[in-house]
């Protein structure tokens, strides 16, 4: 059974008078890529932000290594947990190496300035994210996919085992999205990193997740392997989507094909039982 370094207990979170999450118990599976899916307003980004200590819960608590995350100092949390928010922005003219170096802030002290250990961590992070060739270029001069890799390199430079990413593929071309998800899979499977990622693309989530979580109306509705969770019935319940779920013949991965014009109701599209 996987262990859980990051989890929530009876978590309720809201904005002003609106409750977004209600009594959510959640566990992030160790050493795996967990993907959060859900329609707009389902609470997936709110859950991720609360787990990252960006938001404070109204009720319940978030546990990091068995202790309430709000009882840890900010620097201690940053040495254990990295987060990449939606659409981050860098100061104009900031170079890639400088951006990635910002990931070392949890380890800086008045008496401990930049060290060989910091240099090693930055170089390794840039290599993993495949942005070394851009090291001396301004971040704002790069393409969207290149910039996103630089931000991921910054998080990697923190050298945390836990990484949370909020819709890291938004506004990117499909090929760039695939390349980024391949990178995240390698981090989980080859580097033993624990990743929690919010995505909006159903088929990419099913293709790359080790653990798939579907949320609706502030609650976790389904959780498990894509084989167990990514079904026509669940897509209908959570997203209101009529779709067939089948395996792509070339990869064996699950894909959903939305029904058009009510054809599902006439029986021309059906769900195939996974092999």
C-alpha positions in Angstrom: 0.0 0.0 0.0 1.3 3.5 -0.8 2.1 5.8 2.0 0.7 9.3 2.3 3.0 12.2 3.3 0.4 14.8 2.4 -3.3 14.5 3.2 -6.3 16.3 4.4 -8.9 15.5 7.1 -12.5 16.7 7.0 -11.4 19.7 4.9 -13.9 22.5 4.3 -12.8 25.6 2.4 -14.6 28.7 1.1 -14.4 32.2 -0.3 -16.4 34.9 1.6 -19.9 33.3 1.9 -19.4 30.5 -0.6 -18.3 27.0 0.4 -16.2 25.4 -2.2 -14.9 22.2 -0.4 -17.0 20.4 2.1 -15.6 17.6 4.4 -13.0 16.4 2.0 -10.6 13.6 3.1 -7.8 13.3 0.6 -4.5 11.4 0.4 -1.7 12.0 -2.1 -0.2 8.7 -3.2 3.5 8.5 -2.6 5.8 8.3 -5.6 3.0 8.5 -8.1 1.4 11.0 -10.5 -2.1 11.9 -9.2 -4.3 13.9 -11.5 -7.3 16.0 -10.3 -10.2 16.3 -12.8 -13.5 18.1 -12.5 -15.7 20.6 -14.2 -15.2 24.3 -13.6 -16.1 25.2 -10.0 -15.7 21.6 -8.8 -13.0 22.7 -6.2 -9.9 20.9 -7.7 -7.7 24.1 -7.7 -9.0 25.1 -4.3 -8.1 21.6 -2.9 -4.6 21.9 -4.4 -4.1 25.4 -3.0 -5.2 24.4 0.4 -2.9 21.3 0.4 -0.1 23.7 -0.5 -1.0 26.1 2.5 -1.9 28.9 0.0 -5.4 28.8 1.4 -6.5 28.4 5.1 -9.4 25.9 5.7 -12.5 26.9 7.5 -12.6 23.4 9.1 -10.4 20.4 9.1 -6.7 20.3 8.5 -3.9 19.5 6.1 -1.2 17.1 7.4 2.4 17.2 6.1 4.4 14.3 7.4 1.8 13.7 10.1 1.7 17.3 11.4 -0.7 20.2 10.7 0.9 22.1 7.8 0.0 25.4 9.4 2.2 24.5 12.4 5.3 24.3 10.1 7.3 27.4 9.3 7.1 28.6 5.7 10.7 27.8 5.0 10.3 24.3 6.4 7.3 23.7 4.2 9.2 25.0 1.1 11.9 22.4 1.8 9.4 19.6 1.6 6.7 20.8 -0.8 7.0 22.6 -4.1 4.0 24.3 -5.9 3.6 25.7 -9.4 0.5 27.9 -9.6 -1.5 28.7 -12.7 0.0 31.1 -15.2 3.1 32.2 -13.1 4.9 35.3 -14.4 8.6 36.4 -14.1 10.0 40.0 -13.9 10.8 41.4 -17.3 14.3 40.5 -18.4 14.9 37.8 -15.8 17.2 35.1 -17.1 16.3 31.4 -17.0 19.2 30.6 -14.6 18.1 33.4 -12.3 14.5 32.1 -12.3 15.6 28.5 -11.6 17.9 29.8 -8.8 14.9 31.3 -7.1 13.9 27.7 -6.2 16.8 27.7 -3.7 15.3 30.3 -1.5 14.3 27.8 1.3 18.0 27.1 1.9 19.3 30.6 2.0 20.3 32.3 5.2 22.1 35.4 6.2 25.1 33.3 7.1 24.6 30.9 4.2 24.7 32.5 0.8 24.9 30.9 -2.7 26.9 27.6 -2.5 28.2 24.8 -4.7 25.2 22.8 -3.5 22.9 25.5 -4.8 24.7 25.5 -8.1 24.5 21.7 -8.4 20.8 21.8 -7.7 20.1 24.5 -10.3 22.2 22.8 -13.0 20.5 19.4 -12.3 17.0 20.9 -12.4 17.7 22.7 -15.7 19.0 19.4 -17.1 15.9 17.4 -16.0 13.6 20.0 -17.4 15.7 20.3 -20.6 16.2 24.0 -20.4 20.0 24.2 -20.0 20.4 25.6 -23.4 18.2 28.6 -22.4 20.1 29.4 -19.2 21.3 32.9 -20.2 18.2 33.8 -22.2 15.4 36.0 -20.7 12.4 34.0 -19.6 10.0 36.3 -21.4 11.8 35.7 -24.7 10.9 32.0 -24.7 7.8 30.2 -26.1 5.0 29.1 -23.8 6.2 25.6 -23.5 9.8 26.6 -22.9 8.7 29.0 -20.2 6.7 26.3 -18.5 9.7 24.0 -18.4 11.7 26.8 -16.8 9.1 27.2 -14.0 9.1 23.4 -13.5 12.9 23.6 -13.3 12.5 26.2 -10.6 10.3 23.9 -8.6 12.7 21.0 -9.1 15.6 23.2 -7.8 13.8 23.2 -4.4 14.6 19.4 -4.3 11.3 18.5 -2.7 9.8 15.1 -2.9 6.3 16.6 -3.1 5.3 18.7 -6.1 1.9 20.3 -6.7 1.1 21.8 -10.2 -2.1 23.7 -11.0 -3.0 23.3 -14.7 0.6 23.4 -16.0 -0.5 22.6 -19.6 -3.1 25.4 -20.0 -2.8 27.4 -23.2 -0.1 25.1 -24.6 -0.1 23.3 -27.9 -1.0 19.6 -27.7 2.6 18.4 -28.5 4.0 20.7 -25.7 1.3 19.4 -23.3 2.4 15.8 -24.0 6.1 16.6 -23.6 5.4 18.2 -20.2 3.3 15.3 -19.0 6.0 12.9 -20.2 8.5 14.9 -18.0 6.2 14.7 -15.0 5.8 10.9 -15.4 9.5 10.5 -15.5 9.9 12.5 -12.3 7.4 10.2 -10.6 8.6 6.9 -12.0 12.3 7.4 -12.3 13.0 10.1 -9.6 10.5 8.9 -7.0 8.8 12.3 -6.8 5.2 12.6 -5.6 3.1 14.8 -7.9 -0.4 16.1 -7.7 -1.5 17.8 -10.9 -4.8 19.6 -11.8 -5.6 19.1 -15.5 -8.6 19.9 -17.7 -8.0 17.6 -20.6 -9.8 14.3 -20.0 -7.8 12.1 -22.4 -4.4 13.4 -21.3 -5.4 12.8 -17.7 -6.4 9.2 -18.4 -3.3 8.6 -20.4 -0.7 9.8 -17.9 -2.2 9.5 -14.4 -1.2 6.7 -12.0 -4.1 7.8 -9.8 -7.1 9.6 -11.2 -9.4 11.7 -9.0 -12.7 13.1 -10.2 -14.3 16.0 -8.2 -17.7 17.5 -8.4 -19.4 20.3 -6.3 -16.6 20.4 -3.8 -16.4 16.6 -3.2 -14.2 13.7 -4.3 -16.6 11.5 -6.3 -14.2 8.9 -7.7 -10.6 7.9 -7.0 -8.4 5.1 -8.3 -6.6 3.9 -11.4 -7.7 5.3 -14.8 -9.1 1.8 -15.6 -11.4 2.0 -12.6 -12.3 5.7 -12.7 -12.3 6.7 -16.4 -15.7 5.2 -17.4 -18.6 6.5 -19.4 -20.9 6.4 -16.3 -18.4 8.5 -14.3 -18.0 11.0 -17.1 -21.7 11.4 -17.3 -22.1 11.8 -13.5 -19.3 14.2 -13.0 -19.2 16.2 -16.2 -22.6 15.6 -17.6 -20.9 14.2 -20.7 -22.3 11.5 -23.0 -19.2 9.7 -24.3 -17.8 6.3 -25.2 -14.7 5.2 -23.4 -12.4 2.8 -25.4 -8.8 1.9 -25.8 -6.7 3.6 -28.5 -5.5 0.8 -30.8 -1.9 2.0 -31.1 -1.2 2.7 -27.4 -3.8 0.8 -25.4 -4.6 4.0 -23.4 -8.1 4.9 -22.5 -9.8 7.7 -24.5 -13.2 9.2 -24.4 -15.2 10.0 -27.6 -18.0 12.5 -26.9 -21.4 11.7 -28.5 -22.6 14.3 -31.0 -26.2 15.2 -31.6 -27.6 12.6 -29.2 -26.1 9.7 -31.1 -25.3 7.9 -27.8 -28.9 7.8 -27.0 -29.6 6.0 -30.3 -27.0 3.4 -29.5 -24.4 4.2 -32.2 -21.8 4.9 -29.6 -21.3 2.6 -26.7 -18.8 2.0 -23.9 -16.3 -0.8 -24.5 -15.2 -2.9 -21.6 -11.5 -2.3 -20.9 -9.3 -5.2 -21.8 
